[in-house]
């Protein structure tokens, strides 16, 4: 299975990647550190799941979610945030 971790914090991406790559999960994991990288990755690939931060310096995770729902409706998305 293929996953995309989209977060502007490298520590978060690294920790989530470590969990997803361990058996029994063994995902193939791509990473994106900005809204623009996330949009390009989603446009150019097919993911079973996108783990998506809600806030990026260059855009909104909610806008990315709308993009994914419109263009790749079967992709599962898990939003996460540090905001209450």
LOPANU-703369 format. One line per field, with one value per residue (C-alpha): y, z, x; residue number from 1; chain. Coordinates in Angstrom, 2 decimals, decimal comma. Example, Ala and Ser with C-alpha at 12.3 -4.5 7.8 and 13.67 -1.06 7.14 Angstrom:
BEGIN
py: -4,50|-1,06
pz: 7,80|7,14
px: 12,30|13,67
k: 1|2
c: A|A
//
This chain:
BEGIN
py: 0,00|3,55|6,49|10,18|12,04|15,76|17,93|20,87|19,44|16,91|15,31|14,52|13,05|10,94|9,54|8,69|7,16|4,90|3,59|3,03|1,25|-1,33|-4,74|-5,65|-2,33|-2,03|0,94|2,54|6,10|9,40|12,73|16,31|19,31|22,02|22,51|22,78|19,55|17,80|18,92|17,73|14,37|13,77|14,82|12,55|9,45|7,23|6,79|4,56|7,14|10,70|11,80|15,53|18,40|21,15|24,10|24,77|28,02|28,12|26,93|25,17|21,47|22,03|23,30|20,23|18,02|19,60|18,96|15,30|14,75|16,23|14,53|11,33|10,55|7,02|8,23|8,08|11,18|11,54|15,19|16,09|19,37|20,99|23,41|22,76
pz: 0,00|-0,67|1,73|1,61|4,75|4,24|7,05|7,19|10,25|9,44|12,91|12,43|8,97|10,21|13,17|11,13|8,38|10,90|12,13|8,64|7,26|10,06|9,62|9,52|7,85|5,48|3,52|0,70|2,02|0,18|1,95|1,21|3,28|1,74|0,28|-3,24|-2,84|-1,50|-4,43|-6,91|-5,17|-5,13|-8,78|-9,91|-7,74|-6,37|-2,59|-0,41|2,36|2,78|6,30|6,02|8,29|8,34|8,23|5,85|5,43|1,75|1,97|3,76|4,33|3,97|0,42|-0,29|1,14|-1,26|-4,14|-3,14|-2,66|-6,11|-8,12|-6,18|-4,29|-3,28|-1,45|2,31|4,18|7,83|8,91|11,91|13,56|16,58|16,74|19,26
px: 0,00|1,10|0,81|1,65|2,68|2,10|3,45|5,83|7,63|10,35|10,15|6,45|7,05|9,95|7,98|4,90|7,06|8,77|5,42|3,99|7,04|7,24|5,62|2,83|1,91|4,90|3,55|5,50|5,71|6,15|6,58|5,58|6,66|4,49|1,04|2,46|4,49|1,39|-0,76|1,89|2,29|-1,48|-1,76|1,10|0,45|-2,26|-2,32|-4,46|-4,11|-2,89|-1,94|-2,47|-1,55|-4,12|-1,68|1,20|3,15|2,12|-1,49|-4,30|-4,74|-8,49|-7,96|-5,83|-8,58|-11,08|-8,67|-8,26|-12,00|-12,69|-9,94|-9,18|-12,41|-11,35|-8,24|-8,62|-7,45|-6,53|-6,27|-4,15|-3,29|-1,69|-4,64|-7,43
k: 1|2|3|4|5|6|7|8|9|10|11|12|13|14|15|16|17|18|19|20|21|22|23|24|25|26|27|28|29|30|31|32|33|34|35|36|37|38|39|40|41|42|43|44|45|46|47|48|49|50|51|52|53|54|55|56|57|58|59|60|61|62|63|64|65|66|67|68|69|70|71|72|73|74|75|76|77|78|79|80|81|82|83|84
c: A|A|A|A|A|A|A|A|A|A|A|A|A|A|A|A|A|A|A|A|A|A|A|A|A|A|A|A|A|A|A|A|A|A|A|A|A|A|A|A|A|A|A|A|A|A|A|A|A|A|A|A|A|A|A|A|A|A|A|A|A|A|A|A|A|A|A|A|A|A|A|A|A|A|A|A|A|A|A|A|A|A|A|A
//
